[in-house]
Amino acid sequence: MVEKAMLPEFWTEILVPVCAVVGIVFSLFQWYIVSCVKLTADRGASSSTNDGKNGHGDYLIEEEEGINDQSVVAKCAEIQTAISEGATSFLFTEYKYVSVFMVFFAVIIFLFLGSVEGFSTKSQPCTYDKTRTCKPALATAVFSTISFVLGAVTSVLSGFLGMKIATYANARTTLEARKGVGKAFIVAFRSGAVMGFLLAANGLLVLYITINLFKIYYGDDWEGLFESITGYGLGGSSMALFGRVGGGIYTKAADVGADLVGKVERNIPEDDPRNPAVIADNVGDNVGDIAGMGSDLFGSYAESSCAALIVASISSFGINHDFTAMLFPLLISSMGILVCLITTLFATDIFEIKAVKEIEPALKNQLIISTVIMTVGIAIVSWTALPSSFTIFNFGTQKVVKNWELFLCVAVGLWAGLLIGFVTEYFTSSAYSPVQDVADSCRTGAATNVIFGLALGYKSVIIPIFAIAISIFVSFSFAAMYGVAVAALGMLSTIATGLAIDAYGPISDNAGGIAEMAGMSHRIRERTDALDAAGNTTAAIGKGFAIGSAALVSLALFGAFVSRAGIQTVDVLTPKVVIGLLVGAMLPYWFSAMTMKSVGSAALKMVEEVRRQFNTIPGLMEGTAKPDYATCVKISTDASIKEMVPPGCLVMLTPLIVGFFFGVETLAGVLTGSLISGVQIAISASNTGGAWDNAKKYIEAGVSEHARSLGPKGSDPHKAAVIGDTIGDPLKDTSGPSLNILIKLMAVESLVFAPFFATHGGFLFKIFS
């Protein structure tokens, strides 16, 4: 008798969508609370609630005089509108170009996969069990194309909604900062939570509905059903690539231009309204750090789910049609939404933020609390949704696995994510010695700052790589490639909390910019700077999670690709594989070169334009004339749209060219090489950039005696720190975060096209053999 899961299929069908809907309702509730902070000058309207929690009660921090100064509120509303319009305009322009690509690539998917059996509509023997018949290859082509479009649209929607929420919340955070740091923190955090829960719940709900709709056609052919679902992950990640690269080039061109001329040459503060690039800089935070990151993490979630589902479909779950066990990845994500909901309440309703020093611990506690509770959640799901013993497909054989072993696979991924997060924090937070050493090196100029920063980035790779390696070894030992896929899912199971913390950073950054541009007092700017500094560190932690999960996801997808392409072993001693390894390891460098140069050339135009305005507009430095913000916004938009195409083509075309001309073994080498080198570069680039940024902020804040000895703003060490920060900008916000998409995207694309490569691949080798 076949052992089934304890949880009946009926309850699985209800629990997954209900948890997704709960996530959406909770995010809308958080949005409603944020919307209670009015951008009008009504008396008392700027307090979101009066429950006395988390800085909402007036007793926490004394109110400043002039709290209802109508001109300040109107100015904040005006700046917010300018930022929101700039971000919306850019994303619409970007999505216009990306939609053309989406249609083009959807046609390629259909033609390539349809040609596997010559567009035949006859049923075929199944790939893994020749005694059974499965739906025709043409069906896989049609449904893979549909799921690709669904994944792409969901990814775009995730990014766009995130941007809208962030631009809605930035000025409200600024206004709440007048009443104290606790109130500002809560608005920024709630807004981040809106994005986190919307994205996690939407991704889960769309995937669940897609599986159920496809099931109507596929019936018992689960192998074909879940093979066509992989298009969902491909759609999500391909849009994320353009979002990350395009948004990253936009934001960093504006940031570098604003900093180099404003801070270094003209000695004016960050976000000074006299700086022509200041609106473009603030728009960039929303299109790069928010929209790009939202699409990126959605892509990771979609791919890890698809990798787990395709392996499960050819394991005992799929063979025995155990729908509850089959949906184990979705049940983990459902549990994650509930866990993150409880975790969010700790920050918004249970613990109060009363002082600046409590901000960073509050954000760190979110990670710890969610990880601890999620461990219990995983145990419950593993016990109820899995049979006590089952088999997992392991490169042609079936491996017997116990449910507690699968629990350990998910848990090891979850805790590895937390470890990577804390290591990232240690190397990028100004509270610890690595960043303080980088700041100290600014005493002797920019060169030593750059040397120390690069060394810090390289060193920061060590522990995360060991954490990823141990996760892979443990999860593969227990449950083969399915174990690796669910370990990645474990790392991403608390995605709602991770995104809330991540989105909090750019919202706080924007709030500081609005405070400066609206001419608010120095005390308010100090509060928003404190929020921003904590946000910088949490953004680095978020990038660590994204890179770690990308490594696991990529490996799981690679395993599924090798199985689907019918490769028995990937032998590194054969020339076909070695050339693939070498080329694959080179690709992240080529990709980074493209994105770095794009930021550099766009920043060059921006610097020239900002200089031109300072030199030709009379009264600009005195504050009596307004700069031309629109020209700078246009420079960033034009540069990012034009420059995002070559890196995108490099990533999307490489698997197609290698697979078709050189075959599946060489492609396996390319995927392995790009994974191994891409992870290292991504971690070091993100952490180097984060450390340089926080070293600059450490000097500016002047909190300790050591920091004051390096300051104040405008001193030689501070100028050296600004130069380091501007070098680090494209590393941490363009190249670094985009690399994790590169390694995932090439793997999922190879998996989707595996049937085509297995049939028609190796064109050149066939000619010369």
Buried (B, 14 or more C-beta within 10 A) or exposed (E): EEEBBEBEBEBBBEBBBEBBBBBBEBBEEBBEBBEEBBBEBEEEBBBBEEEEBBBBBBEBBEEBEEBBBEEBBBBBBBBBEBBBBBBBBBBEBBBEBBBEBBEEBBEBBBEBBBBBBEBEEEBBEBBBEEEEEBBBBBBBBBBBBBBBBBBBBBBBBBBBBBBBBBBBBBBBBBBBBBBBBBBBBBBBBBBBBBBBBBBBBBBBBBBBBBBEEBBEBBEEBBBBBBBBBBBBBBBBBBBBBBBBBBBBBBBBBBBBBBBBBBBBBBEBBBBBBBBBBBBBBBBBBBBBBBBBBBBBBBBBBBBBBBBBBBBBBBBBBBBBBBBBBBBBBBBBBBBBBBBBBBBBEBBBEEBBBBEBEBBBBBBBBBBBBBBBBBBEBBBEBBBBBBBEEBBBBBEEEBBEBBBEBBBBBBBBBBBBBBBBBBBBBBBBBBBBEBBBBBBBBBBEBBEBBBEBBBBBBBBBBEBBBEBBEBBBEBBBEBBBBBBBBBBBBBBBBBBBBBBBBBBBBBBBBBBBBBBBBBEBBEEBBBBBBBBBBBBBBBBBBBBBBBBBBBBBBBBBBBBBBBBBBBBEEBEEEBEBBBBBBEBBBBBBBEBBEBBBBBBBBBBBBBBEBBBBBBEEBEEBEEEEEEBBBEBBBBBBBBBBBBBBBBBBEBBBEBBBEBBBBBBBBBBBBBBBBBBBBBBBBBBBBBBBBBBBBBBBBBBBBBBEEEBEEBBEBEBEBBBBBBBBBBBBBBBBBBBBBBBBBBBBBBBBBBBBBBBBBBBBBBEEBEEEE
